[in-house]
Amino acid sequence: MISSETKIQPITQEILKQTKDDGEFRDYPYRWWIVVLFCFPNMMNGIEWITFSSISSQVQQAYDQTQFVVTLTSLVWMIIYVFINFPSNYIISDKGLKIGVFTGIFFTVLGAWIRLLINESFGWAILGQICGGIGQPFILNAPAQIAAVWFKPKQRQMATAILSLINIIGVGIGFLFPSFIVSSTYSNDTRNQIYDLMLVQAIVITACCIPTIIFFREKPPTPPSHAASAEKTNFRQSMPKLIKDKNFIYLYISFGCILGNFNSIATLINFYLEKFSYTTDETSYFGAIFIVSGLIGSAVITSIVEKNHRYKFVIIVTSIISIFCYSFMMGVLPVENFGLQLFAFFLYGFFATPLIPISLEFACEITFPISETISSGLIYKSGQLFGVLHIIISTEAIGIDNQKNVYICLGIGLIIQFLGLLCIIFVDENLKRQHEEKKQREQKLTLTKHPQCIQLVQENSSKQTSNN
């Protein structure tokens, strides 16, 4: 027999309300339209970021720029992310998801049109990339928040994976797209071809973002879970807590190593592979197969995490395999065999890419009730920092001008991945968000099994009201 005091103590008015209204926690079919609508600007932002990577050699010759200046077209995005991350986190978490996404769209579209002045001066291309880079954190920081606001816990991991990996699909398209317009070898017509590429991209990016502006919604009429309805720690209170959280710091460094290496490869891949006699078209295929295999791997591996919720174990195992695949990718470079190198990129993408969405969700779990936007945005910032450092060291301190230096640069990437693996080992797998949701379900079950509890809570509430 449960005493009245025991019954009343853990049962809040919120739980009582949830029990009386079985339909409070539900998901809406429109959530899938939200996914589609968000995918458009997210993909376009990825395309815009990586535009110049696969044609870096042609751009370098056409506009008489140094290797480092050409890499700035990608590098500025990572640098700007570091500074705009905090404002974007504040706007999305405190001012609203819709305002944040629309801000990202505005700067992405603006940057695409500014780049049309590239033939006047290459500085306009850099300025356009800067504008797109300002928009990036508003878009990249949103997936975990959208998943939490629109999806029930059983679909949250999958939703985060889809929403975050769409940007990577955009990167894959961004690798391939230029090869259809810009010739693989430099000619007198290269500048005009690059201008045509800028024009086509500006039109496509604008057209794809318009439906999102019209139909995107902030949140559903009712929350899909307790985590979605729970009051989140505001931005100012969140930062000191995260800085003192050793588990978050370890994950912050680990994710930085994962994403930083991904960003550096995406930016420098053409400079790396041209030293092994691969053409820009072949480089585009390598980049695309890396993305495609990453999507397949993400679908497989995130589904495993969704079932067993063993984030740390899956990240460790996947990281070890991805390190072996990365080493294999380095090892076959001197063979200069297209098919073998393509297979190596497939393997590395399959195991490395899933680490991104899994780590994002892991960050949200261990930092609850801090907003998903803040926790995921901060670890994204880590990835940009590591990427910036790796790219600057590779292009300026080492110089990618021969095969030996390529191996040195890739070797640094290998060391970074080992550091990421080491850091994740020290993270305690305390899934606070899932524990809180489990606690709420158990309390609701208690009310269902003991209807008299409801009466006791109501009577207690009435007495308190009368006394007041």
C-alpha positions as CSV (number, residue, x, y, z in Angstrom):
1,M,0.0,0.0,0.0
2,I,1.4,3.4,-1.0
3,S,1.0,6.2,1.5
4,S,-0.6,9.4,0.5
5,E,2.6,11.4,1.0
6,T,4.5,9.0,-1.3
7,K,1.9,9.3,-3.9
8,I,1.7,13.1,-3.9
9,Q,5.4,13.9,-3.6
10,P,6.7,12.9,-7.0
11,I,3.5,13.9,-8.9
12,T,3.6,17.4,-10.2
13,Q,0.7,19.4,-11.8
14,E,2.5,19.0,-15.1
15,I,2.3,15.2,-14.9
16,L,-1.3,15.4,-13.8
17,K,-2.1,17.5,-16.9
18,Q,-0.3,15.0,-19.1
19,T,-2.3,12.1,-17.7
20,K,-5.6,13.9,-18.2
21,D,-4.7,14.7,-21.7
22,D,-3.4,11.6,-23.5
23,G,-3.1,13.6,-26.7
24,E,-0.7,16.2,-25.4
25,F,2.4,14.4,-26.6
26,R,1.9,13.6,-30.2
27,D,3.6,14.1,-33.5
28,Y,2.1,15.7,-36.6
29,P,2.4,14.6,-40.2
30,Y,3.6,18.1,-41.0
31,R,6.9,17.3,-39.3
32,W,8.1,15.6,-42.5
33,W,7.3,18.8,-44.5
34,I,9.4,20.7,-42.0
35,V,12.3,18.2,-42.7
36,V,11.9,18.8,-46.5
37,L,11.6,22.6,-46.1
38,F,14.7,22.7,-44.0
39,C,16.6,20.5,-46.3
40,F,16.4,23.0,-49.1
41,P,18.5,25.9,-47.5
42,N,20.7,23.4,-45.7
43,M,21.7,21.7,-48.9
44,M,22.1,25.0,-50.7
45,N,24.4,26.2,-48.0
46,G,26.6,23.2,-48.3
47,I,26.8,23.6,-52.1
48,E,27.8,27.3,-51.7
49,W,30.5,26.5,-49.2
50,I,32.4,23.9,-51.3
51,T,31.9,25.5,-54.7
52,F,35.5,26.3,-55.5
53,S,37.1,23.2,-53.9
54,S,36.9,20.8,-56.9
55,I,38.0,23.5,-59.4
56,S,40.6,25.1,-57.2
57,S,43.4,24.7,-59.8
58,Q,41.3,26.3,-62.5
59,V,40.4,29.2,-60.2
60,Q,44.0,29.7,-59.2
61,Q,45.1,30.0,-62.8
62,A,42.1,32.0,-64.0
63,Y,42.3,34.7,-61.4
64,D,46.1,34.5,-60.7
65,Q,45.7,33.8,-57.0
66,T,47.8,31.8,-54.6
67,Q,46.9,28.4,-53.2
68,F,46.0,30.0,-49.8
69,V,43.7,32.7,-51.3
70,V,41.8,30.0,-53.2
71,T,41.4,27.9,-50.0
72,L,40.0,31.1,-48.3
73,T,36.8,30.6,-50.2
74,S,36.2,27.6,-47.9
75,L,38.3,28.6,-45.0
76,V,36.4,31.9,-44.3
77,W,33.3,29.9,-43.6
78,M,35.0,28.0,-40.7
79,I,36.6,31.2,-39.4
80,I,33.3,33.1,-39.4
81,Y,31.5,30.2,-37.8
82,V,33.7,30.6,-34.7
83,F,32.5,34.2,-34.3
84,I,28.9,33.9,-35.4
85,N,28.2,30.7,-33.5
86,F,27.3,32.5,-30.2
87,P,24.9,35.0,-31.8
88,S,23.2,32.3,-33.8
89,N,22.8,30.1,-30.7
90,Y,21.3,33.0,-28.9
91,I,18.9,33.9,-31.7
92,I,17.7,30.3,-32.3
93,S,17.3,29.3,-28.7
94,D,15.9,32.6,-27.2
95,K,14.3,34.4,-30.2
96,G,13.0,31.4,-32.1
97,L,13.9,28.7,-34.6
98,K,12.1,30.4,-37.5
99,I,14.0,33.7,-37.1
100,G,17.3,31.8,-37.0
101,V,16.6,29.7,-40.1
102,F,15.4,32.8,-42.0
103,T,18.5,34.7,-41.1
104,G,20.6,31.8,-42.4
105,I,18.7,31.8,-45.7
106,F,19.1,35.6,-46.1
107,F,22.9,35.5,-45.9
108,T,23.1,32.3,-48.0
109,V,21.1,33.9,-50.9
110,L,22.9,37.2,-50.5
111,G,26.3,35.6,-50.7
112,A,25.3,33.6,-53.8
113,W,24.4,36.8,-55.8
114,I,27.4,38.8,-54.6
115,R,29.7,36.1,-56.2
116,L,28.4,37.1,-59.6
117,L,30.9,40.0,-59.5
118,I,33.8,37.5,-59.5
119,N,35.1,38.6,-62.9
120,E,35.4,42.2,-61.6
121,S,37.6,41.1,-58.8
122,F,38.2,37.8,-57.0
123,G,37.6,39.8,-53.8
124,W,33.9,39.8,-54.6
125,A,34.0,36.0,-54.5
126,I,35.6,36.1,-51.1
127,L,33.0,38.6,-49.9
128,G,30.2,36.4,-51.2
129,Q,31.6,33.4,-49.3
130,I,31.8,35.5,-46.2
131,C,28.1,36.3,-46.4
132,G,27.3,32.6,-47.0
133,G,29.5,31.8,-44.0
134,I,27.6,34.2,-41.8
135,G,24.4,32.2,-42.7
136,Q,26.0,28.8,-42.0
137,P,25.8,28.7,-38.2
138,F,22.1,29.7,-38.3
139,I,21.5,26.6,-40.4
140,L,23.9,24.0,-39.0
141,N,22.9,24.7,-35.4
142,A,19.2,24.1,-36.1
143,P,18.9,20.3,-36.8
144,A,19.0,19.0,-33.2
145,Q,16.5,21.7,-32.2
146,I,14.1,20.8,-35.0
147,A,14.3,17.1,-34.2
148,A,13.6,17.8,-30.5
149,V,10.7,20.2,-31.2
150,W,8.9,18.1,-33.9
151,F,9.8,14.5,-33.3
152,K,9.1,11.9,-30.6
153,P,12.1,10.3,-28.9
154,K,12.0,7.1,-31.0
155,Q,12.4,9.1,-34.2
156,R,14.6,11.9,-32.9
157,Q,18.0,10.2,-33.7
158,M,16.9,9.6,-37.3
159,A,15.5,13.1,-37.7
160,T,18.8,14.6,-36.5
161,A,20.8,12.4,-38.8
162,I,18.7,13.4,-41.8
163,L,18.7,17.1,-41.0
164,S,22.4,17.3,-40.3
165,L,23.5,15.1,-43.2
166,I,21.6,17.0,-45.8
167,N,24.3,19.7,-45.6
168,I,26.8,17.0,-46.4
169,I,24.7,16.0,-49.4
170,G,24.9,19.6,-50.5
171,V,28.7,19.3,-50.2
172,G,28.6,16.2,-52.4
173,I,26.6,18.0,-55.0
174,G,29.0,21.0,-54.7
175,F,31.9,18.7,-55.6
176,L,30.2,17.4,-58.7
177,F,28.2,20.4,-60.0
178,P,31.2,22.6,-61.1
179,S,32.6,19.8,-63.3
180,F,29.5,20.0,-65.5
181,I,30.1,23.7,-66.3
182,V,33.8,24.4,-65.8
183,S,36.3,22.5,-67.9
184,S,38.8,20.2,-66.1
185,T,41.7,22.1,-67.7
186,Y,42.4,25.8,-67.8
187,S,41.6,27.7,-71.0
188,N,40.8,31.3,-72.1
189,D,37.1,30.5,-71.5
190,T,37.6,29.4,-67.9
191,R,36.6,32.8,-66.3
192,N,33.4,32.9,-68.3
193,Q,32.6,29.3,-67.3
194,I,33.2,30.1,-63.6
195,Y,30.8,33.1,-64.0
196,D,28.2,30.8,-65.5
197,L,28.6,28.5,-62.5
198,M,28.0,31.4,-60.1
199,L,24.9,32.5,-62.0
200,V,23.4,29.0,-62.1
201,Q,24.1,28.5,-58.4
202,A,22.6,31.8,-57.4
203,I,19.3,31.1,-59.3
204,V,19.1,27.5,-57.9
205,I,19.9,28.6,-54.4
206,T,17.3,31.4,-54.4
207,A,14.6,29.2,-56.0
208,C,15.1,26.4,-53.5
209,C,14.9,28.7,-50.4
210,I,11.6,30.4,-51.3
211,P,9.3,27.5,-50.2
212,T,11.1,27.4,-46.8
213,I,10.4,31.1,-46.3
214,I,6.7,30.6,-47.1
215,F,5.8,27.3,-45.4
216,F,8.4,26.8,-42.5
217,R,6.8,26.7,-39.0
218,E,8.4,27.4,-35.6
219,K,6.8,24.4,-33.8
220,P,3.8,22.1,-33.7
221,P,0.6,23.0,-31.9
222,T,1.5,20.5,-29.0
223,P,4.9,19.1,-28.1
224,P,5.9,15.5,-29.1
225,S,7.7,14.7,-25.8
226,H,8.4,15.8,-22.3
227,A,11.9,17.0,-23.4
228,A,10.3,19.3,-26.0
229,S,7.9,20.8,-23.5
230,A,10.4,21.1,-20.7
231,E,11.8,24.5,-19.8
232,K,15.3,24.8,-21.2
233,T,18.2,26.6,-19.6
234,N,18.6,30.0,-21.2
235,F,21.7,31.0,-23.2
236,R,23.5,33.0,-20.5
237,Q,23.0,30.3,-17.9
238,S,24.0,27.5,-20.3
239,M,27.5,28.7,-21.1
240,P,29.1,28.5,-17.6
241,K,27.5,25.1,-17.1
242,L,28.9,23.7,-20.3
243,I,32.4,25.1,-19.6
244,K,32.5,23.3,-16.3
245,D,31.1,20.0,-17.7
246,K,34.1,17.7,-18.3
247,N,32.0,15.3,-20.3
248,F,31.0,18.0,-22.7
249,I,34.6,19.3,-23.0
250,Y,35.8,15.8,-24.0
251,L,33.0,15.5,-26.5
252,Y,33.7,19.0,-27.7
253,I,37.3,18.1,-28.5
254,S,36.4,14.7,-30.0
255,F,33.8,16.1,-32.4
256,G,36.2,18.9,-33.3
257,C,38.7,16.3,-34.4
258,I,36.0,14.4,-36.5
259,L,34.5,17.5,-38.2
260,G,37.8,19.3,-38.5
261,N,39.4,16.5,-40.5
262,F,36.3,16.3,-42.6
263,N,36.4,20.0,-43.4
264,S,40.1,20.0,-44.2
265,I,39.7,17.1,-46.6
266,A,36.7,18.7,-48.3
267,T,38.7,21.9,-48.8
268,L,42.1,20.5,-49.8
269,I,41.1,17.3,-51.7
270,N,41.9,18.7,-55.1
271,F,45.3,20.1,-54.0
272,Y,46.1,16.7,-52.5
273,L,45.0,14.5,-55.4
274,E,46.5,16.5,-58.2
275,K,49.9,15.6,-56.8
276,F,49.1,12.0,-57.7
277,S,48.0,12.7,-61.2
278,Y,44.2,12.7,-60.6
279,T,42.1,15.1,-62.7
280,T,39.6,17.5,-61.2
281,D,36.8,15.4,-62.6
282,E,38.2,12.3,-60.8
283,T,38.5,14.4,-57.6
284,S,34.8,15.3,-58.0
285,Y,33.9,11.6,-58.1
286,F,36.0,10.9,-55.0
287,G,34.2,13.7,-53.1
288,A,30.8,12.5,-54.3
289,I,31.4,8.8,-53.4
290,F,32.6,9.9,-50.0
291,I,29.3,11.7,-49.4
292,V,27.1,8.9,-50.8
293,S,28.8,6.2,-48.8
294,G,28.6,8.5,-45.7
295,L,24.8,8.7,-46.1
296,I,24.5,4.9,-46.4
297,G,26.7,4.4,-43.4
298,S,24.8,7.0,-41.4
299,A,21.5,5.2,-42.2
300,V,22.9,1.9,-41.0
301,I,24.8,3.1,-37.9
302,T,22.3,5.7,-36.6
303,S,19.6,3.0,-36.8
304,I,21.8,0.8,-34.5
305,V,22.1,3.7,-32.0
306,E,18.4,4.4,-32.2
307,K,17.7,0.9,-31.0
308,N,20.3,0.4,-28.3
309,H,21.2,4.0,-27.3
310,R,24.9,3.0,-26.8
311,Y,26.3,6.3,-28.2
312,K,29.8,6.0,-26.6
313,F,30.4,2.4,-27.7
314,V,29.2,3.0,-31.3
315,I,31.3,6.2,-31.6
316,I,34.4,4.4,-30.3
317,V,34.0,1.4,-32.6
318,T,33.2,3.5,-35.6
319,S,36.1,5.8,-34.9
320,I,38.6,2.9,-34.8
321,I,37.3,1.5,-38.1
322,S,37.3,5.0,-39.8
323,I,41.0,5.4,-38.7
324,F,41.9,2.2,-40.4
325,C,40.0,3.2,-43.5
326,Y,41.7,6.6,-43.5
327,S,45.1,4.9,-43.3
328,F,44.1,2.6,-46.2
329,M,43.0,5.7,-48.2
330,M,46.5,7.2,-47.6
331,G,48.3,3.9,-48.4
332,V,46.8,3.5,-51.9
333,L,47.6,7.0,-53.0
334,P,50.9,6.1,-54.7
335,V,49.3,3.3,-56.6
336,E,47.4,5.9,-58.6
337,N,44.6,3.5,-59.4
338,F,41.2,5.3,-59.8
339,G,39.0,2.3,-58.8
340,L,41.1,1.4,-55.7
341,Q,41.1,5.0,-54.6
342,L,37.4,5.3,-55.1
343,F,36.8,2.2,-53.0
344,A,39.1,3.7,-50.2
345,F,37.0,6.9,-50.2
346,F,33.8,4.8,-50.0
347,L,35.0,3.0,-46.9
348,Y,36.2,6.1,-45.2
349,G,33.0,8.0,-45.9
350,F,30.9,5.0,-44.7
351,F,32.4,5.0,-41.2
352,A,33.5,8.6,-40.7
353,T,30.4,10.5,-41.7
354,P,27.9,8.8,-39.2
355,L,30.1,10.1,-36.4
356,I,28.7,13.6,-37.0
357,P,24.9,13.0,-36.4
358,I,25.6,10.5,-33.6
359,S,27.9,13.0,-31.8
360,L,25.3,15.8,-32.2
361,E,22.6,13.7,-30.5
362,F,25.1,12.5,-27.8
363,A,25.8,16.2,-27.0
364,C,22.1,16.9,-26.6
365,E,21.7,13.9,-24.3
366,I,24.5,14.6,-21.9
367,T,23.8,18.4,-21.6
368,F,20.0,18.3,-21.1
369,P,18.1,20.5,-20.1
370,I,20.4,22.9,-22.0
371,S,18.9,23.8,-25.4
372,E,19.8,21.4,-28.3
373,T,20.8,24.4,-30.4
374,I,23.4,25.6,-27.9
375,S,25.1,22.2,-27.2
376,S,25.1,21.1,-30.9
377,G,26.2,24.6,-32.0
378,L,29.2,24.6,-29.7
379,I,30.6,21.3,-30.8
380,Y,30.1,22.4,-34.4
381,K,32.3,25.4,-33.5
382,S,35.0,23.0,-32.3
383,G,35.0,21.3,-35.7
384,Q,35.4,24.6,-37.5
385,L,38.4,25.5,-35.2
386,F,40.2,22.2,-35.8
387,G,39.5,22.6,-39.6
388,V,40.9,26.1,-39.7
389,L,44.1,25.1,-37.9
390,H,44.6,22.0,-40.1
391,I,44.1,23.9,-43.3
392,I,46.3,26.8,-42.4
393,I,49.1,24.5,-41.2
394,S,48.8,22.4,-44.5
395,T,48.8,25.4,-46.9
396,E,51.0,27.8,-45.2
397,A,53.3,26.0,-42.7
398,I,53.9,22.9,-44.8
399,G,52.7,23.7,-48.4
400,I,50.9,21.2,-50.6
401,D,53.5,21.2,-53.4
402,N,54.7,17.6,-53.5
403,Q,53.6,14.1,-52.5
404,K,55.8,14.0,-49.4
405,N,54.0,17.1,-48.0
406,V,50.6,15.6,-48.9
407,Y,51.5,12.7,-46.7
408,I,52.6,15.0,-43.9
409,C,49.2,16.9,-44.1
410,L,47.2,13.7,-44.1
411,G,49.4,12.4,-41.3
412,I,48.3,15.4,-39.2
413,G,44.7,14.4,-39.9
414,L,45.4,10.9,-38.7
415,I,46.9,12.2,-35.4
416,I,43.8,14.4,-35.0
417,Q,41.5,11.4,-35.4
418,F,43.5,9.5,-32.7
419,L,43.1,12.5,-30.4
420,G,39.3,12.4,-31.0
421,L,39.2,8.7,-30.2
422,L,41.1,9.2,-27.0
423,C,38.8,12.0,-25.8
424,I,35.6,10.1,-26.4
425,I,36.9,7.3,-24.1
426,F,36.7,9.7,-21.1
427,V,33.1,10.8,-21.7
428,D,30.6,9.4,-19.2
429,E,27.5,8.1,-21.0
430,N,24.9,9.9,-18.8
431,L,21.9,10.2,-21.1
432,K,20.1,12.9,-19.1
433,R,17.4,13.6,-21.6
434,Q,16.4,10.0,-21.9
435,H,16.5,9.5,-18.2
436,E,14.2,12.5,-17.7
437,E,11.7,11.2,-20.3
438,K,11.8,7.7,-18.7
439,K,11.1,9.3,-15.3
440,Q,8.1,11.2,-16.6
441,R,6.7,8.0,-18.3
442,E,7.0,6.1,-15.0
443,Q,5.2,8.9,-13.1
444,K,2.4,8.8,-15.6
445,L,2.2,5.0,-15.3
446,T,1.9,5.4,-11.5
447,L,-1.1,7.7,-12.0
448,T,-2.7,5.3,-14.4
449,K,-2.3,2.4,-12.0
450,H,-3.5,4.4,-9.0
451,P,-6.3,6.7,-10.0
452,Q,-6.8,7.8,-6.4
453,C,-3.5,9.7,-6.8
454,I,-5.2,12.1,-9.1
455,Q,-7.9,12.9,-6.6
456,L,-5.3,13.4,-3.9
457,V,-3.3,15.8,-6.0
458,Q,-6.4,17.7,-7.0
459,E,-7.5,17.9,-3.3
460,N,-4.0,19.1,-2.3
461,S,-4.1,21.7,-5.1
462,S,-7.5,22.9,-4.0
463,K,-6.4,23.3,-0.4
464,Q,-3.4,25.3,-1.4
465,T,-5.6,27.6,-3.6
466,S,-8.0,28.1,-0.7
467,N,-5.1,28.9,1.7
468,N,-3.8,31.5,-0.7
